[in-house]
Amino acid sequence: MLKKILISVSVLVVLIVVIGYTMREAIFLALVSSQISPPHDFDPALAPTAPDYSQQESWAALPDKANPSTDRPDDVASQDNPSNVDVFFVHPTSYAKKDNWNQPLSDTDANWVVDNRILRHQASVFNTCCEIYAPRYRQATIFSFMDQADNGNQALDLAYQDVVLAFDSFLARRDNERPFILAGHSQGTKHASRLLREKIADTPLLEKMVAAYLVGFSIETDQTGDVPRCSQPTQSGCVNAWNSVEGDGTGIFPEADELICTNPLTWLENDDYAGHDLNEGSIGYPGWGPVEGEDSTQMIVEPGVADAQCIDGLLSVRELRTDSLPSRMPGNSMHVYDYSLFHMNIRKNVSARITAYLNQFK
């Protein structure tokens, strides 16, 4: 009898371990959610004060404002001539607090991530060719993407309304004859892709758009309207998009269908493997948040450390040859490094695409 009980207990323990292992990401997300879920429903009356985009402090980056988007690796030349192109860049989620469904613009923790990780390691890929405009906005807290009710959607919609106002201000601040690039990451890409559909597609603005870099979100093949997907390295008026995973990871958007996947080592939309020799340089950092003792201004280029292949809509890094990009999200996602993995290739492609665009519209 005792033997049977011990066997039953052993089987139960094994089952618990197996279930725990197979559902570890779901369990992890449930634990995280309990720590970051706002204690109240979304209420517009509780939303933080709206930004005023006529004021510099409502922008993380402006051409005449000192900010980390102008930082570059030591071996990247500075911009010698005045830029002919502007970039409207929408930053990803950096707000994970439970105090509100949307970030107060004064939140120093969220702004640190935007300034020191996003501007320096994402928006900076455009700084040798372009003038960079990046609004601060009342981004939805990260729990908005986990929320099963409508609170998250309402928070995201409020954030999008800020982005629309920022884009209108961007247009008003600049010469409308100048071409522009639309870019974003994660939540920023969600808003930028909606902006593309609602404010740019089927308008004269589309002719002025060199390209869109809509990275790190589930952009499905039917979500760009009449704006084509980029299929050639110097094509203009089109959309580049990818979501990076390591190996056979499923990423953070497992339910998405037919995702756009541009390979940033070839700038083609196919499933051909691109080897390490095509990667002109990645730039690593520990993760989103600050790390004690770290020099957050450091930008060290490592050529040839990441290969890439589009597999079922995800950009798979088959073999990573560095320890400088350690952060992972569920599904073995390399979401944090969607830009950093291919930093130098993106820089080069942006310049090539701009040159082709300007030659086309002389």
Buried (B, 14 or more C-beta within 10 A) or exposed (E): EEEEEEEEEEEEEEEEEEEEEEEEBEEEBEEBBEEBBBEEEBEEEEBBEBBEBEEEEBBBBBBEBEBBBBBBBEEBEEEEEEBBBBBBBBBBBBBBBBBBBBBBBEBEEBBBBBBBBBBBBBBBBBBBBBBBBBBBBBBBBBBBBBBEEEBBEBBBBBBBBBBBBBBEBBBEBBEEEEBBBBBBBBBBBBBBBBBBBEBBBEEEBBEBBBBBBBBBBBBBBEBBBEBEBBEEBBBBBBBBBBBBBBEEBBBBBEEBEEBBBBBBBBBBBEEEBBEBEBBBBBBBBBBBEBEEEEEBEEBEBBEBBBBBBBBEBBBBBBEBEEEBBEBBBBBBBBBBBBBBBBBBBBBBBBBBBBBBBBEEEE
